[in-house]
Amino acid sequence: MALKSTIYKAQLQIADMDRQLYADHTLTLALHPSETEERMMVRLLAFALNVPHDTHRGALQFARGLSDTEEPDLWQHDLTGQLVHWIEVGQPDDRRMAKACGRAERVSIFTYASAVPVWWAGIENKLTRLTNLSLWQLPADQSQALAGLAQRAMQCQLTIQDGHVWVSTDRTSVEVAPRLLMGPRERG
């Protein structure tokens, strides 16, 4: 019998002072059986950091990610079906990133975990020609602290200012400082 995904519900209140974006979102996230809560919370953070101001170019949506190798973790399509933004979480290989950059106007990668420096050292030189790629690193201790906020039903307030993110729940709060490894700083 195949294992089923665990469903998480999240109420997000986003106050992004860097982009002058203030919004509330009700989200349903499926935690894949092979996925950790840390990865799921990084997906949630990636959503909050990249959700567009409006849906004129389409809405940012969770895709199948781990369940389908042809899809990212999040994506945004415009009304014509054109892929506007491809967002991955983890440490994809250079071929996958190149393919994504050929398909989408923008590609954002959010990487985390203590093994990132080793992965980055082996892949950095292969990515120089991918001009529409932004690669962000979350410090391992911060992504692990973010995982500690995960609940099946959660209410999160995210405050973003000067590149720092404060994620608060009724229990505690965590500060996350994503570091740009390469690409344009542009978000959402």
C-alpha positions as CSV (number, residue, x, y, z in Angstrom):
1,M,0.0,0.0,0.0
2,A,1.4,3.4,-1.0
3,L,1.9,6.0,1.6
4,K,-0.3,9.1,1.2
5,S,0.7,12.7,1.6
6,T,-0.1,14.5,4.9
7,I,-2.2,17.6,4.5
8,Y,-1.2,20.9,6.2
9,K,-3.3,24.0,6.3
10,A,-1.6,27.4,6.6
11,Q,-3.0,30.9,7.1
12,L,-0.3,33.4,6.0
13,Q,-0.2,37.1,6.8
14,I,2.5,38.6,4.8
15,A,4.0,42.1,5.4
16,D,6.8,42.4,2.8
17,M,8.2,45.9,3.3
18,D,10.9,45.3,0.7
19,R,8.3,44.9,-2.0
20,Q,5.4,46.9,-0.4
21,L,3.3,43.8,-0.4
22,Y,0.7,43.1,2.3
23,A,-1.5,40.1,1.8
24,D,-3.3,37.2,3.5
25,H,-3.2,33.7,1.9
26,T,-5.0,30.5,2.9
27,L,-2.9,27.6,1.7
28,T,-3.1,23.8,1.6
29,L,0.2,22.0,1.5
30,A,0.7,18.3,0.9
31,L,3.7,16.9,2.7
32,H,5.0,14.1,0.4
33,P,5.8,10.9,2.2
34,S,9.5,11.3,1.4
35,E,9.6,15.0,2.3
36,T,10.6,16.5,5.7
37,E,8.7,19.2,7.5
38,E,11.9,21.3,7.0
39,R,11.6,21.1,3.2
40,M,7.8,21.8,3.3
41,M,8.4,24.9,5.4
42,V,11.1,26.1,3.0
43,R,8.5,25.7,0.2
44,L,6.1,27.8,2.3
45,L,8.8,30.5,2.8
46,A,9.6,30.4,-1.0
47,F,5.9,31.1,-1.6
48,A,5.8,34.0,0.7
49,L,9.0,35.5,-0.7
50,N,7.8,35.3,-4.3
51,V,4.0,35.7,-4.3
52,P,3.2,38.4,-6.9
53,H,1.3,41.6,-6.0
54,D,-1.6,40.6,-8.3
55,T,-2.6,37.9,-10.7
56,H,-2.3,39.9,-13.9
57,R,0.5,37.5,-14.9
58,G,-1.1,34.5,-13.2
59,A,-1.0,33.2,-9.6
60,L,1.9,31.5,-7.9
61,Q,0.8,27.9,-7.2
62,F,2.2,24.8,-5.6
63,A,3.1,22.2,-8.2
64,R,3.6,18.5,-7.9
65,G,7.4,18.9,-7.2
66,L,8.5,15.6,-5.7
67,S,5.6,13.7,-7.2
68,D,6.4,14.7,-10.8
69,T,9.9,15.2,-12.2
70,E,8.6,17.6,-14.9
71,E,7.3,20.1,-12.4
72,P,8.9,22.4,-9.8
73,D,7.8,22.9,-6.3
74,L,6.0,26.2,-7.2
75,W,5.2,27.9,-10.5
76,Q,3.5,30.8,-12.0
77,H,1.8,30.7,-15.5
78,D,0.4,33.7,-17.2
79,L,-3.1,33.7,-18.7
80,T,-1.7,32.3,-22.1
81,G,-0.1,29.4,-20.3
82,Q,3.4,30.8,-20.6
83,L,5.6,29.7,-17.7
84,V,6.6,33.0,-15.9
85,H,8.4,31.7,-12.7
86,W,9.8,28.3,-11.8
87,I,10.7,27.8,-8.1
88,E,12.6,24.8,-6.7
89,V,13.5,23.8,-3.2
90,G,16.6,21.7,-2.5
91,Q,19.8,21.0,-4.5
92,P,18.8,20.3,-8.1
93,D,21.5,19.4,-10.6
94,D,22.8,21.8,-13.3
95,R,20.8,20.0,-16.1
96,R,17.5,20.5,-14.3
97,M,18.3,24.1,-13.7
98,A,19.3,24.7,-17.3
99,K,16.1,23.0,-18.5
100,A,14.0,25.2,-16.1
101,C,15.8,28.4,-17.3
102,G,14.9,27.4,-20.9
103,R,11.2,27.0,-20.0
104,A,10.6,29.9,-17.7
105,E,11.2,33.6,-17.7
106,R,12.6,33.4,-14.2
107,V,13.9,30.5,-12.1
108,S,14.5,30.7,-8.3
109,I,16.2,28.0,-6.3
110,F,16.0,27.9,-2.5
111,T,18.6,25.7,-1.0
112,Y,19.1,24.7,2.6
113,A,21.0,22.2,4.8
114,S,24.5,21.9,5.9
115,A,25.7,20.2,2.7
116,V,25.0,23.3,0.6
117,P,28.6,24.6,0.4
118,V,29.8,21.2,-1.0
119,W,26.9,21.1,-3.6
120,W,27.5,24.8,-4.5
121,A,31.3,24.3,-5.0
122,G,30.6,21.5,-7.5
123,I,27.9,23.3,-9.5
124,E,28.8,27.0,-9.4
125,N,30.9,27.1,-12.6
126,K,28.2,25.2,-14.6
127,L,25.6,27.9,-14.0
128,T,27.3,31.1,-15.3
129,R,25.3,31.2,-18.5
130,L,21.9,30.9,-16.8
131,T,21.1,34.7,-16.6
132,N,17.5,34.2,-15.5
133,L,18.5,32.1,-12.4
134,S,18.5,33.3,-8.8
135,L,19.9,30.9,-6.3
136,W,19.2,31.5,-2.6
137,Q,20.8,29.8,0.4
138,L,19.0,29.5,3.8
139,P,21.4,28.8,6.7
140,A,20.9,25.2,8.0
141,D,20.1,26.3,11.6
142,Q,17.5,28.7,10.4
143,S,15.7,26.2,8.1
144,Q,15.7,23.7,10.9
145,A,14.2,26.3,13.3
146,L,11.6,27.0,10.6
147,A,10.7,23.3,10.6
148,G,10.0,23.6,14.3
149,L,7.1,25.9,13.4
150,A,5.2,23.3,11.4
151,Q,1.8,22.3,12.5
152,R,-1.1,20.6,10.7
153,A,-3.1,23.8,11.1
154,M,-0.9,26.9,11.4
155,Q,-1.2,30.6,11.4
156,C,2.0,32.4,10.4
157,Q,2.8,36.0,10.2
158,L,5.7,36.8,7.9
159,T,7.4,40.1,8.1
160,I,10.1,40.8,5.5
161,Q,12.4,43.8,5.7
162,D,15.9,44.5,4.4
163,G,16.2,40.9,3.1
164,H,15.4,39.4,6.6
165,V,12.3,37.3,7.3
166,W,10.6,37.0,10.6
167,V,8.2,34.1,10.8
168,S,5.9,34.1,13.8
169,T,3.3,31.7,15.1
170,D,1.4,31.6,18.3
171,R,4.2,29.5,19.9
172,T,7.4,31.3,18.8
173,S,9.2,33.2,16.0
174,V,12.2,32.5,13.8
175,E,14.4,34.9,11.9
176,V,15.6,33.7,8.4
177,A,18.2,35.6,6.4
178,P,18.3,34.1,2.8
179,R,21.7,34.7,1.2
180,L,21.8,35.3,-2.6
181,L,24.5,33.0,-4.1
182,M,23.9,34.1,-7.7
183,G,21.6,36.0,-9.9
184,P,19.3,39.0,-9.7
185,R,17.9,40.0,-6.3
186,E,14.4,40.5,-7.8
187,R,11.6,38.6,-6.0
188,G,7.9,38.3,-6.9
